[in-house]
Amino acid sequence: MSFFGKLKSKLFKSSAKLEEGLDAIVQEDIAPEEEPSAPAITDAAAQVAQPEVLRAPDPVGDSPLEQKRVQVAPPEAEPEAEAEPGASAPKVAIDPLEVDTKPVDPLPQKTGVFGRAPRRVLDDDMLEQLEELLISSDMGVDTAVRITANLAEGRFGRKLSTAEIKSALAEEIARVMEPVARPLPIYNKKPQVILVVGVNGSGKTTTIGKLASQFKKAGKSVVIAAGDTFRAAAVGQLQVWGERAGVPVMTAPEGSDPASLAFDAMTQAEQDGADLLMIDTAGRLQNRADLMEELSKIIRVIRKKNPDAPHNTVLVLDATTGQNAVKQVEVFQRMADVTGLVMTKLDGTAKGGVLVSLADKFALPIHAIGVGEQIDDLDAFDPQEFAAALTGVSA
């Protein structure tokens, strides 16, 4: 399966939320008289639809004719009732009204007049509803207003179906995302230092392992520094990823100064002639001033070794945090001079729209997105594929 196929299947929560909201918005404006009404079922039709047993009229006088039960047969097979020998067949009165006994087909779902897809005029009220839908998908107020305004250009006053609105939304979202879709740059520096930061549980360690594996496959020599010296489990997890990728992992005793480890790792990477040095850091909440200051210390020590380092500071974001990711970018950009983003866990959330908000607000490069735990579930960010998967349209 292509990465787009995986992305589309994993982003079904976000796309389903948008699609359901759009269907509700478009259907809302359909007047009851515009919907084709179901054919009325006459009393005669009801009698045929539920066949009942008819009895022959009571015989006059002392006729020996027995009362017979005559059942109305389905129209496709009308066997004649057989009379007993010696008795005349009872006469059954037939209503001159010819009744169609075919079952009435239910109305097709999500259709408007004459069976076509329902459409609604794009007016101010509909634009306001679209804004609210995008805001609920974590795109943020400013981004939602901007996207709907762009969508209205050339379409205002026209009747649009859900499919047409989805296509237009995908086009506008891709337009917002295109300027920030840039892979992680590789410089002609040895070692190129990549500092990876983020809050607890955002997926930093997994992202480092996946990126290291991809760089290794591309022919680059990579060294990883396990800078989360306060959690032995984090170091162990990084060592597992290093083994998978065939990349050495430098560690330090638990509780050691992470800034010292970063300095030693740079020295070792220079001696080994490594192309890339990826430094993991402890997860820290953006509202913990002491931990953010510790991150600033790591950067100061790195720059003592190389004034141009770190060459990349990558912030890893968890998509499930929604609009909280906006605050994370603001703080980490101020404290660590973030140069690019990686968004993880898009497979487990209906909040994929936050990535659109981040692109619109900060214009930071989005290097990659992750939609799972497998090694190939991290790939370069493609704005058209992402927009199509987010809105549920075909690429």
Secondary structure as the mmCIF struct_conf table of DSSP 4:
data_model
#
loop_
_struct_conf.conf_type_id
_struct_conf.id
_struct_conf.beg_label_comp_id
_struct_conf.beg_label_asym_id
_struct_conf.beg_label_seq_id
_struct_conf.end_label_comp_id
_struct_conf.end_label_asym_id
_struct_conf.end_label_seq_id
HELX_RH_AL_P HELX_RH_AL_P1 PHE A 3 LYS A 10
TURN_TY1_P TURN_TY1_P1 LEU A 11 LEU A 11
HELX_RH_AL_P HELX_RH_AL_P2 PHE A 12 GLU A 28
TURN_TY1_P TURN_TY1_P2 ASP A 29 ASP A 29
HELX_RH_3T_P HELX_RH_3T_P1 PRO A 32 GLU A 34
BEND BEND1 GLU A 35 GLU A 35
HELX_LH_PP_P HELX_LH_PP_P1 PRO A 36 THR A 42
HELX_RH_AL_P HELX_RH_AL_P3 ASP A 43 ALA A 49
BEND BEND2 GLN A 50 GLN A 50
STRN STRN1 VAL A 53 ARG A 55
HELX_LH_PP_P HELX_LH_PP_P2 ALA A 56 PRO A 59
BEND BEND3 VAL A 60 VAL A 60
TURN_TY1_P TURN_TY1_P3 GLY A 61 ASP A 62
HELX_LH_PP_P HELX_LH_PP_P3 LEU A 65 GLN A 67
STRN STRN2 ARG A 69 GLN A 71
HELX_LH_PP_P HELX_LH_PP_P4 VAL A 72 PRO A 74
TURN_TY1_P TURN_TY1_P4 PRO A 75 GLU A 76
HELX_LH_PP_P HELX_LH_PP_P5 PRO A 79 GLU A 84
TURN_TY1_P TURN_TY1_P5 PRO A 85 GLY A 86
BEND BEND4 ALA A 87 ALA A 87
HELX_LH_PP_P HELX_LH_PP_P6 SER A 88 LYS A 91
BEND BEND5 PRO A 96 LEU A 97
BEND BEND6 LYS A 102 LYS A 102
HELX_LH_PP_P HELX_LH_PP_P7 PRO A 103 PRO A 108
TURN_TY1_P TURN_TY1_P6 GLN A 109 LYS A 110
HELX_RH_3T_P HELX_RH_3T_P2 VAL A 113 GLY A 115
HELX_LH_PP_P HELX_LH_PP_P8 ARG A 116 PRO A 118
STRN STRN3 ARG A 119 VAL A 121
HELX_RH_AL_P HELX_RH_AL_P4 ASP A 124 SER A 136
TURN_TY1_P TURN_TY1_P7 SER A 137 ASP A 138
HELX_RH_AL_P HELX_RH_AL_P5 VAL A 141 ALA A 152
TURN_TY1_P TURN_TY1_P8 GLU A 153 GLY A 157
BEND BEND7 ARG A 158 ARG A 158
STRN STRN4 LYS A 159 SER A 161
HELX_RH_AL_P HELX_RH_AL_P6 THR A 162 MET A 177
HELX_RH_3T_P HELX_RH_3T_P3 GLU A 178 VAL A 180
STRN STRN5 ALA A 181 ALA A 181
HELX_LH_PP_P HELX_LH_PP_P9 PRO A 183 PRO A 185
BEND BEND8 ASN A 188 ASN A 188
BEND BEND9 LYS A 190 PRO A 191
STRN STRN6 GLN A 192 VAL A 197
BEND BEND10 VAL A 199 VAL A 199
TURN_TY1_P TURN_TY1_P9 ASN A 200 GLY A 201
BEND BEND11 SER A 202 GLY A 203
HELX_RH_AL_P HELX_RH_AL_P7 LYS A 204 LYS A 217
TURN_TY1_P TURN_TY1_P10 ALA A 218 GLY A 219
STRN STRN7 VAL A 222 ALA A 225
TURN_TY1_P TURN_TY1_P11 THR A 229 PHE A 230
HELX_RH_AL_P HELX_RH_AL_P8 ALA A 232 ALA A 245
TURN_TY1_P TURN_TY1_P12 GLY A 246 GLY A 246
STRN STRN8 VAL A 249 MET A 250
TURN_TY1_P TURN_TY1_P13 GLU A 254 GLY A 255
HELX_RH_AL_P HELX_RH_AL_P9 PRO A 258 ASP A 272
TURN_TY1_P TURN_TY1_P14 GLY A 273 GLY A 273
BEND BEND12 ASP A 275 ASP A 275
STRN STRN9 LEU A 276 ASP A 280
TURN_TY1_P TURN_TY1_P15 GLN A 286 ASN A 287
HELX_RH_AL_P HELX_RH_AL_P10 ALA A 289 LYS A 305
TURN_TY1_P TURN_TY1_P16 PRO A 307 ASP A 308
BEND BEND13 HIS A 311 HIS A 311
STRN STRN10 ASN A 312 ASP A 318
HELX_RH_3T_P HELX_RH_3T_P4 ALA A 319 THR A 321
TURN_TY1_P TURN_TY1_P17 GLY A 322 GLN A 323
HELX_RH_AL_P HELX_RH_AL_P11 ASN A 324 ALA A 336
STRN STRN11 GLY A 340 THR A 344
HELX_RH_3T_P HELX_RH_3T_P5 LEU A 346 GLY A 348
BEND BEND14 ALA A 350 ALA A 350
TURN_TY1_P TURN_TY1_P18 GLY A 352 GLY A 353
HELX_RH_AL_P HELX_RH_AL_P12 VAL A 354 PHE A 362
STRN STRN12 ILE A 366 GLY A 370
BEND BEND15 GLY A 372 GLN A 374
TURN_TY1_P TURN_TY1_P19 ILE A 375 ASP A 376
BEND BEND16 ASP A 377 ASP A 377
STRN STRN13 LEU A 378 ALA A 380
HELX_RH_AL_P HELX_RH_AL_P13 PRO A 383 THR A 391
TURN_TY1_P TURN_TY1_P20 GLY A 392 GLY A 392
#
